[in-house]
Amino acid sequence: MNTRTPVLKSRLPNVGTTIFTVMSALAAEKGAVNLGQGFPDFDCDPRLVDAVTEAMKKGLNQYPPMTGVPVLREAVAAKVSALYGHAYDTTSEITITAGATQAILTAILAIVHPGDEVIVLEPCYDSYVPNIELAGGVVVRVPLTPGTFRPDFDKIAAAITPKTRAILINSPHNPSGMVWTKAEMQQLQDLLDPTDILLISDEVYEHMVFDGRPHESAARFPGLAARAFIVSSFGKTYHVTGWKVGYVAAPAPLTAEFRKVHQFNVFTVNTPVQYGLASYMADPKPYLELPAFYQRKRDLFREGLKRTKFCMLPGEGTYFQCVDISAVSDLGEAEFCKWLTSEIGVAAIPLSAFYGNGFDQRVVRFCFAKKDETLHTALDRLAKL
Ligand SMILES: Cc1ncc(COP(=O)(O)O)c(C=O)c1O
């Protein structure tokens, strides 16, 4: 009998253990404060847990509709309309997903044919590139401007070819905390206007934009909305990253193709969480107050960083703060993060992890979605540098 397991030819030969896993394991081993991975160390609003519990107790525990429960789709459409002025049809244009990660993969699988080119702006979230590769697409990497992380439209325009199927953008931006301006969104709209290029707009940090800036959702720009899958995440907005629930808003013809993949991918998303989220969303305060909530934490963290030799980059949005390490160490980003975790007791993420070629610009990312006491402990340790 042959008991040998067949050797696989990997669909993703370049994917190994991510730096996030490595840094979290090292942080746990060394007892470091983990400002690496992006998730809160505080709990969500108990009213949200009550709303989900109530749905479970009411017996809302069987398969929901494939597209998501109508009340949640209605709540999402109402929010998007109120905030960004674009009315999505709740039946044919909003789909509830298993987090933004599934939404992005599903959108890519729905639109990318083998050989199609997809533009990503680096540094970028780590799922984009493997997602495009799984679809048989060709990844076209365009750098955001080093230092400012603003989009370079000359470079984006130069990357467009007749084979370009889509472009992926992310604002507010992980890892840099940069937020696209109205002028930049308009520039993108103008650039894409004469083309059939689709847009995947990753807006999971839409409610974390600071200093009175608006979030310039693609939904606000008719020429972008007409070609866009707009992706968001309840996990980020409501401090429940482990629930893995998000949504996609897209014009009906795009949503129809999205749902063909969605229904044979996850089919649908767990019922009681959807009902719980829908009833919780009836009160807009939690998401309207989120910018102030995280701005206070950003300010606390930035104030503390002034006691260190790090050079802070702007923090316009998200719950990430990037710093230049040049004045603190001669190490490369990844080595520095390992050293910082082991020797100083604070975990961070190197920006090189967000580039295909490991580009090292001596910048690392901290996550400040943490209790004040966690931030104070981390800052006291960093002050020793
Ligand atoms: C830019 C970006 N997109 C998508 C996601 C994934 O969101 P979700 O947890 O809803 O899948 C994250 C999570 O870190 C992210 O930072």
PDBQT file of the ligand as one rigid body, heavy atoms in Angstrom, charges set to zero:
ROOT
HETATM    1  C1  LIG A 401      -6.757  47.349   5.010  1.00  0.00    +0.000 C 
HETATM    2  C2  LIG A 401      -7.479  46.172   5.549  1.00  0.00    +0.000 A 
HETATM    3  N1  LIG A 401      -8.375  45.542   4.776  1.00  0.00    +0.000 NA
HETATM    4  C3  LIG A 401      -9.062  44.479   5.219  1.00  0.00    +0.000 A 
HETATM    5  C4  LIG A 401      -8.874  43.975   6.486  1.00  0.00    +0.000 A 
HETATM    6  C5  LIG A 401      -9.642  42.763   6.925  1.00  0.00    +0.000 C 
HETATM    7  O1  LIG A 401     -10.821  43.065   7.584  1.00  0.00    +0.000 OA
HETATM    8  P1  LIG A 401     -11.723  41.897   8.196  1.00  0.00    +0.000 P 
HETATM    9  O2  LIG A 401     -11.168  41.539   9.534  1.00  0.00    +0.000 OA
HETATM   10  O3  LIG A 401     -13.099  42.448   8.253  1.00  0.00    +0.000 OA
HETATM   11  O4  LIG A 401     -11.628  40.718   7.251  1.00  0.00    +0.000 OA
HETATM   12  C6  LIG A 401      -7.944  44.590   7.326  1.00  0.00    +0.000 A 
HETATM   13  C7  LIG A 401      -7.680  44.046   8.679  1.00  0.00    +0.000 C 
HETATM   14  O5  LIG A 401      -6.654  44.263   9.267  1.00  0.00    +0.000 OA
HETATM   15  C8  LIG A 401      -7.230  45.709   6.839  1.00  0.00    +0.000 A 
HETATM   16  O6  LIG A 401      -6.322  46.347   7.609  1.00  0.00    +0.000 OA
ENDROOT
TORSDOF 0
